Structures are given as structure tokens and as C-alpha cells.
Amino acid sequence: MKPVNFIKSALYLLTTVGLSGCGGGGDGLAGIGGTGITTSGVITGFGSVFVNGIEFETEQTAITVNETAATQANLAIGMVVSIQGTVNNDGVTGTADTLVYDAELVGPISGTPVADADNLTQTFSVLGVTVIVERGSTVFDNNGFADFGFDTLAQGDVVEVSGFIDSAGILAATRVDKEHDDPIDAEVTLKGTITSPITANQFELGTVTVTWDGTTELEDMPADTANWEGLFVEVEGTLSGATALNAVEIEREAGGFTAGEGSNVELEGVITDFLSLSSFKINGQRIDASNADFSPRNLVSTLANGAQVEVMGVIVNGVIQANDVEGRRGNVKLAAAVSSVDTDNNTFSLNLSDAAQAVTLTVTNQTLFDSKNKTEVFNVSTLNASDIVEVDAYLNNGALVTTHVMHETDLDEILVRAPVEKIIGSVAVTVLGIDFQTDSEDTDFERNDDDITGSTFYGGVNIGDIVTIKDSVDSGLVGDGLAEEIELEN
């Protein structure tokens, strides 16, 4: 079974720039209000629009969706949007002047999507771009097409993908919409850097050959095509073959992250180009965290490429001088039934065993709620006991903080992925305060996809290691506390 490591692919890569605080985001910028803000991130909820922990009023907002004037009704959970506006004194509410959504990629899936050994993630290719989706985290919308979702992705599906590209060129999908199921003459969108010389009205964009002519609309492109090489562009057009794109529009884009000198910023995302605490990047922006406070405190020892963090600080000479760095993408994943809900404290609990042992999770205004029933509002106030959910979370000073809650319709087994807190002889491990028993006859032991013996498992597991536990459920939607499968991820 492969480790659930969507950190690598940057699901929930959120980027914020501005003079604001952010719900659940520490004290780095909180309390500064009535100030201009530019923020880019995933839509996590509605009422108004929630992005990066801030609830933006949109009554007077100029909204654009894929370069077309739109309304809030055209927006959806999981879309990555850019907002310009103001934030109030409380740091968690504001007003959006403009809101722009621009899909990262539109095109047909080529080849058969490949699932990991545990069928928790899938990868596939669209126009030469590798896309990764995660069960229970990536939002899917069938747009009226039957049988479209994580388990039914298929070659030829024409999809619109929103998300973020990591340093390896992998697009971590926060949302996937099915456009249609006929890839012939499909309208497509592809972004990337022109890496080849321009010849005969053609250039290469990744693995795709782009062709244009006098009818192609060019936006912000140099008049001399000799200066096109190295530009980051968005190309829209139609396919004529698997890797040939006839461009209708070619637009030069800035790409990456920009912020003015002296700006107070809040930047959340996946670390790349890590050299040291004083030199790493998020979304192309260099960061110096050598004088920052870290939460949780042990984050400072695990900071590396692939870690998802939130950074708050000030731009000095083009570098974010970080005051605070907080872990954002956690290593906890759960699938279980809800046992109780406390809306007053924004928490809910999941029952993981028939010993009535439950774990409590905290909801913030950055938590993304997603339901397969698109006709009903889904949030902590509509969550009920016995609802089945899949949850992504991270540990913050002992508290479980949710990043994503997916409402499911059935539950075959309890899933718990978390760090080991205690090892009880060679018969049990403790995670999230709950003892899970193992048995040499009834438990399948694994390490990184390979079958191992129980003695090998207990001989290699240490406190802090990540384990994934599966436990079949009974009619009461709880397990019996005996792991049917336990995997050590190291």
C-alpha cells in the first residue's frame, strides 16, 4: 500500500498575499484590518466566499470564470481563485472587489488512470501534464454526466482541472469537472513555458505541439516570435490528434507569485528548492525562516521539500522574512462514522472502535467541506451523528485540525493513518490515543507495499512512525479494535 502523501502533489496549495490575518493562522498578521488584500487559493465554502480562511462578501464583486463575466453561482468548492479586495479588522472577513477563476488545464485524459496500491490516489495524463487526485480530498463534479468520480475516471474523459503544479511538474488537483466524453475536436486549455525555438508558426509546450495562424488571438505576446521562447503562456484551442493543438488564443501570463516590497504577506503552500531554513521557496517565492517561530515546534526539524506550510512575514529585498511558520498539510487521514457534533465549539468526533473510543476534530474557516449531494449545504452545522466522512487533518499541539471533510455514502472499513504514539509489546500500537490490537493470524502486516511478518513489523516500528490501519466495521459502523491490516510507512 502506497503512503498517502498528497503533500508531494500539493493538494490544498493555498497562496495569500496581503495585510490580513487568516482564520486558524496564528498571530503573524492578525488584527490588521481595513486593508487592501490580494489572495489566491482554494474556495472552501460559501455563504459569501471563503478563501484562505477569510469570508469575502461578493455582492458587488466583479467575478470572472475562465475569462467570462460570471456570478457567485458559477463558483464551486475546490476552485482556485484570485481575489483583490479588503479585509476587515477581525482578519477573517472582508470584501472582494474582483474574483477571478481560471482553470489550470482542460483536455482529455490520455491512457488509463493508474491507482496506487490502496486505491487512495490516482494519476493520469492530460495534454502531457501528470495530474494526481486523492480520494476524499479532490472535489469531483460530473456536470450532469453519469458515473463520474474518483472510481470512474476513464481514458477519453474531457476534464477541467483546478489545482497547483509542484516543482516536479505534477498538477495536484483540488477540483476536477467533467466537460464531456468525446475528445475529438475537444476545446482545450494548456499552460506552460515555451521551451523550443519558434518555427513555421509552431512551438512546443511540454509534449504538445502548438500551431497558430493569422486567425489566432495573441494577448500580450511580443511582436517578434523570436522573443517567445521562455515565456509562460496559456493556450486555448482544439486538438487535432493526441499531441497537436490548434491555437485559438495564446496569452502571455505572469505565472508564479508576486508581492510588493514591504508588503505584509501570508503564503501557504508546498515547499520547493529547500536549501536551509534561510532559503526555500513556495510558489516560486523565496523565503527566509531563520528567525521564525514554528508551530508545531517540531516542524523546524522536519522542514523540507514537499512539506505544506503557512508562512507569515514581510517582503524585504524580494524575500519573505518569515515571522511565523505553521504546518498546514498533516499526516492524519480518517474514514469513519460521526459519533457527535459540537457546533458551539466547531468540533465533531469520530467513533473508531466498539470500545466507544472517539477522536475529536476541530473545524476552522479553512476547512473544506465536500458532499456528493451537491444540492445541500454541507458544513459542521449540518453534520449529523452516523454521517460517514473521510477526513484529512493535522496535529497542532495535540489537537486534530481538519483541512478537508468529505461526506460519503457507505463505510466498509475504518481507516486510520497517523503517527505511532505507543508500542504495546508485540500485540498493539496506540495512535490518536486509541489502542489497536494486532494478531498474527488475523492481521495482515505490510511495510511500504510489501508483506511482512508481525515480528518484522514490531521490530521495525518506532514512536512517531506513520502507520495505516484498516478495521472492518459492523452494523453499528464501528470497528472491533483489531486491525485487519496495518502498514508501516518508512
N, C-alpha and C positions, 0 to 999 in steps of 0.2 A: 504494500500500500504506500503510495507516494505521500510525503508530508504535505499538509495543506499549507502552502506557502504563497499566498497571494500577495504577500509583501513584495516578492520579487517582481510581480507584474503590476504592482502599483494600483490595485483596486482601491478606490477612495482616495486617489491622489487629489488633494484639495489645495488650491493656492489662493491666498488672500493678501492684498496689499492695501494699507490704509491706516488711518488713525482711529483704531477701534479696538474694543475687546471682543472676545468671542465666547459664547456660552461653553462652559467646561474647559476654557482655555487658559486658566491661570490668571496671574495678575500683571502680566507684562504690559498690556495696553489697556486693561480695563479701566473704566471711569472717564476716559477721554471721550467727549461726546459733541454732537452738533457739528461734526467734522466731515469733510469730503472723504469718500472711500471708493476704491476700485477693488473689486473682489471677483475671483474666478473660482468656481468649484461646483460640486455636485448638488443638485436640488434634492433635499432630504425630506421636505414636507411642504404642505400647503395650508392655507388659511389666507395668509398672504403668500410669500415665497420664502422658504428657509434655505439659506446657503451659508455654509461655513459657520453655523451657529447663530446667524443673525436673521431675524424675521423682517423682510423688506416689504413695505407697503407698495402696491403696484397699480393703484387706481389711476394714477396719471403717468404711468411708465410707458415709454416708447419701447415696445417689445418686437424683436426681430427673430424669426426662426428660419434658419437656412436662407438668409438674405431676403426674406419676405416679411412684410409687416404682419404682426400676429397679436393675439391676446393671451392672457394667462391660461385660457382654456386649451391653448396649443402646447403648453408646457407639461412636463411629466417628471415623475420621480426618476432619479438616476441620470438625468441630462446634466452635462457640464455646461455651465453658463458663465458669462461675464457680466458684471453689474457695475455701473457707475452711479453714485448717489451720495447719501449722507447717512451717518449713524448717530443715534441719539445718545444722551448722557449715560443710559444704562448699559451701553455697549452691546446689547443683544437685540435691539430693534432699530429700524431705520427706514429710509425711503429710497427706492430705486428710481433714478431718472431715466436710465436706459438699461435694458436687459437684452443680451444677445446670446442666442444658441446657434452653434454651427457644428454640424456633425463632423466627427473626425474622419469617417470613412463610410462610403456607400458602395456596395457591389456584391457580386455573387460569391458564395462560398465555393472554393475550388477544392476538390478532394473530399474525403470523408473525415469529419471531425474526429479527433483522437482523444479519448478519455484517459485519465490516469487510472491506476490500478484499482482505486477505490471509488471511481466514478464521481469524484467531487469537483474536479476541474476538467475542462475540455479545451483543446487548442484546435484552431483551424486557420485557413489562409483566405484572405480576401484581397485581390489585386496584389498579391505578393507580400502582403503585410500579415504577420502572425498575430492572431487575436487569441487571448485567453479569457475564458469565462469561468465563474465559480458558482457551483450550486448554492442557492440560498443567499448569494451576495449580488451577483449580476441581475439586474432587472430585465425581464423579457416582456415584450408586447407583441401579440400576434396580429394586431391591426385588422382583425376580422378573419384572418386565415386560421383554419382549424389546426390543432395539434402542432403548435409551435412553442418551444421552450427548451430548457436545458437538455431534456431527454430526447427531443425530436429534431434537433439541428441536423440539416442534411445538405449534401452537395447540391448546388444549384439554387438554394435559398438566397434571394437577394435581400441583404440586410443593411440597415443603417446602424452604425456603431458610434456610441459616445464613450469617451474614456481618456486615458492618458498613455503616452508612449514612454517606455523606460529607456535606459541607456543602451539596452540590447536591441532596441527597435521593436519590442513587443508591445502591442496595444492591449492594455488592461481595460477590459470593457466594464463600464459602470451600467450601461444600458444597451440592449440590442433590440431593435424593432425590425420585424419582417415587412419588407416593402412589397414584394411579390415573389412568385416562384418560377418565373420564366426569365432566365438570364440572357436570352437572345435580345440584342439591341437594348440592354438594360441601361438606364441612366445611372451613372456612377460618379463618385467623388473620391479623389485621392489627393493626399497632402504629402509633401516631402521635399527634399533638396535635389535640385538638378545637379547631377554628378557627371554628366557626359557633355562633350562639345556638341553644339547645335549644328546639325547638318540636314539639309533638304527638308526644312520645316519639321524636324523630328528631334526629340531628346528622350533620354531615359529617366524615368522616375522609379527608382528601385528596380523591379523586374518588369515594369510596364513600359512599352514604347508609346510615347505621346506624339500624335500628329496634329498639326493645326494648319489652317489656311487663312485666306483673306476674310472669311466669314467669322472667324474665331474672335470673340471679345477679349481684349487684353486690358487688364487693370493694373496700373502701377508697375508695368513691365518696362525695362529700358528699351529705347527705340532700336538700339543696336543689339541684335541677338547674341553677338559675341560676349556680351556682358551678362548673359543669363546664367551661365554656369555658376553653381554655388548658391543660387537664390532659393529660398524656401517659398514654395508656391502651393496653391490649391487649384486643382484642375477638375473641371466638371465636363462631362461629355457622355459619349456612348461607346460601348465595346464593339469591336469587330474582330472577334477571336478572343482567346483567353487572356492575351497579354498585349492587346493593341487597343489604345484608347484614342478615339477621335474627339478632340477637344472642342467644346462649345465656348468655354470660358477658361482663361488662365489668369489667376490673380496672385500677385506678389503679397506675401504675408510676413509680418514681423517674426512670428514664432518666439518661443521661449518666454522669459519673464523680464519685465521692465519695471523699474521704480525709480523715482527721482531722488537725487542726493538729499540727504537729511530726512527722508520720509520715515515715519514710524511704520513698520511693516509686520504682518503676520503671514507666515508662509508655511503651508502644510503640504507634505508630500514625501516622496521616496528619495532617499539619499543616493547620489551617484558621485563618482570621481572622488571618493573618500581617500584623503591622504593622512589627515590627522584631525584633531578637534578644531584646529585653527584653519582647516582648509577642506571643505567639501561643498557639494552643490545639491540644490533641489530645483528641478525645472530649469536648469541652466544658470541659476543664480548662486554665486559663491557666498559661503557663509563662514564666519569665524565664531566658533562657540567656545573658545578657550577660557572665557570668563563668565560663562553662562551657568545658571542654576538648572539642574536636571531633575525631572520627575517622570517615573520613579528614580530614586537616587542611583540604582544600579544601571540605569540606562547609559551612563557615561562610559561604563566598561564594555558595553555591547554595541556602541555606535559603529556602524559600518554600512557599506553599500547594501541597499535593499531594505534597510530599516525605515519605517514610516514614522515621521515625527512632525511636530508643530514647533516652529521657530518664531520667536518674537524678539524684535530688536529695532535697530536704526541703520539706515543705509549710510555708510561712511566710505568715501572714495570707491563707490560702486560695490562695496561688500556689506552684507548684513552683519553687524556686530551684535551677536545674539545676547539677550539678557536671560531668556528662558528657553529651554528645550524640553518638550514633553513627548513621551511615547504616545503614538496615536493608533498604529495598527498592531493589535495584540496577537497573542498566540493561543487564544482560547476560542474554541468552537463547540457549540452545544446543539443538540437536537433532542427535544423533549416536550412534554406537555406542561402547560402553565398550571401551577398549583394555587397561586394567589396573586392579586394585583393591589398595589397601594398607590392610587393616583395622587394622593396628597403629597407623597414623598417621591413621586416619579420612579417607583421601583416595581418590579414583579419578580416572582420566584418560580423556579422550575423544579419539579419533583423528579429525582434521578433514581430512586430505588424504593422498594417496598418498605424499607425501614423509615419511610417518611422523611428522609434526608433531602433537604432542598438547598438550592443556591439562590441567592438574591442578586439581581442585576439592577444597575442604575441606568436610567434613561436621561440623556441630555438633549438639548435642542440641536445637536449634531447627529443624533441617531436617525438612521434612515429606516423607515417602516415601509415594507412592501408586501402587498397581498395579491394572491392570484385572483381574488374577486375585485376587479377594478371598479366596480360600481359602488363600493362602500368605502368610507373613510376608515383608515386603519392607523391607530396610534395607541399610546399607552392607555388613553381613556376609553378606548373601545376594545381593549384586550380583556379576555374573559378566562376564568379558570377552565381548564381542559382544552383550551386552544392549543394547537400543535404549532410549534415555531422552531425555526433554525436561527441561531444567534451567533454573531461574531462579537467578540468582546476583548478587552484588555484589562490587565490587573493594574490598578493605580493605588498604591499604599494599602493593599489588601482588599480594595473594593473592585468589584467587577463592573466595568463601564461598557455599555453596549455601543457598537458602531452600526450594526445592521440587525434588523429583526424581520425575518421572512415568515409570513403566515403560510402553513402547509395544510394539506387536507388529510394526510394519513401519517402514521408513525409505525414503522416496522421494528425499529430498534433505537434504544437510547444511544446517542453519540456524545462522547466527551473527549475533547482534545485540550490538554492543559499540562502545566509543569507538575512534576512529581514533588510532593511536599514531604512524604514519609514513605519508607520501605519497611514493611512488616514481615520480617523473616523472609521466607520464600513462598509466601502464600497470599500477599496482598500489597497493594500500593494505595497511598492516600493522595487524592487530587481534589482541589477545591474544598478541602475539609471532609471529604467523603471517602470511606474505605471501600475499595473494590477488590473482592476476593478473586483469586485465580485457582485453577485446578488442572493438574497435569492431564486429565482425561477430557475435560470439558472446555478447556481454554486453548485457543489457537494463539501461539506466540509468534511474533514477527519482529524483524528489525530491518527497516528500510526495504520492504517488499519481500524479504527472504524469510522463509520459515525457519524458526529456531526452536530449541527446547526451552522448557521452563527454567532449567538451571542456567542455561546460557543467558536468558533474559535477566534473571536476578543477579547473575554475575557481572552483567554489563550496565545495569541501570543505576543512575546516581540521582541524588536530590537535585532538582532543577531541570532534569531532562524532560523533554516533551514526549508524552505518550498519548496514543489514541485508543480509546476503549469503546467497545460495542457490547451492548447488553440487550437481549431480546425483551420485548415488552409483553405484559399480559393484558387482559381485557380492561384493566384499570389504567392503562397507559403508563405504567411504571415498570422498571426492571426489578430483578431479584438481587442485584448487587454482586452477581457472579459474572465476570467478564467472559463473554464467548470468544472475544478476540481482543488482544492487547498488542499494540505495536510500539516499539521503541524507535524514536526518530533521532538518530545521531550517526 
